[in-house]
Amino acid sequence: MSTKPETTTLNGKCLCKRVGVHVAEAKPHVDSCHCSMCRKWSGGPLLALDCGTQVSFEGQENIKTFDSSDWAERGFCTNCGTHLFYKLKEANQYIMPAGLFDDLEHADFTTQIFIDEKPDYYEFANKTKMMTGEEVFAEFAGEG
C-alpha cells in the first residue's frame, strides 16, 4: 500500500512563460475557495494548493502585487495576467492556483472553504471537507 507524501515539489509557469515558479514543499492536494474576492479574482471558485513558504520565482520583474486585505496580497503576471498567488503576508505563506502546475493529475481535491458564500449556480460532485468563512477564520486564529 503506497501513501502520498506530505509535501511535493512543483514547477510551473504563467501563460506567457515570463514568470516561472518553483515550490519546494506544496501540500499535494487541491482545495477550493468560494469567497467573493476569490470568485471575482478567478472568474469562479479558486482551485489552489497550499505551497507553504519555500517559493521562488523567475522573472520577478513581471510580477505585480495587489493588497487584497490587511493580511494578504495577490500576485499576477503583468504581461499575460495569469494569477500567480494569494499570499498571507505575516506567515509568508503562498496559496497558488492549481492551473499553474502541469503535474497535478494525482492530487486529491480535499477541502472547500467559504462554502457559505458559494453561489447556487455550481456544485462540485467531489466529497470534500466543507468549511464556512467563520470556521476558516477560527482555524487560522488557532494556528497563530
C-alpha positions, 0 to 999 in steps of 0.5 A: 500500500503506497501513501502520498507524501506530505509535501511535493515539489512543483514547477510551473509557469504563467501563460506567457512563460515570463514568470516561472515558479518553483515550490519546494514543499506544496501540500499535494492536494487541491482545495477550493475557495468560494469567497467573493474576492476569490470568485471575482479574482478567478472568474469562479471558485479558486482551485489552489494548493497550499505551497507553504513558504519555500517559493521562488520565482523567475522573472520577478520583474513581471510580477505585480502585487495587489493588497487584497486585505490587511493580511494578504496580497495577490500576485499576477503576471503583468504581461499575460495576467495569469494569477500567480498567488494569494499570499498571507503576508505575516506567515509568508505563506503562498496559496497558488492556483492549481492551473499553474502546475502541469503535474497535478493529475494525482492530487486529491481535491480535499477541502472547500472553504467559504462554502457559505458564500458559494453561489447556487449556480455550481456544485462540485460532485467531489466529497470534500471537507466543507468549511464556512468563512467563520470556521476558516477564520477560527482555524487560522486564529488557532494556528497563530 
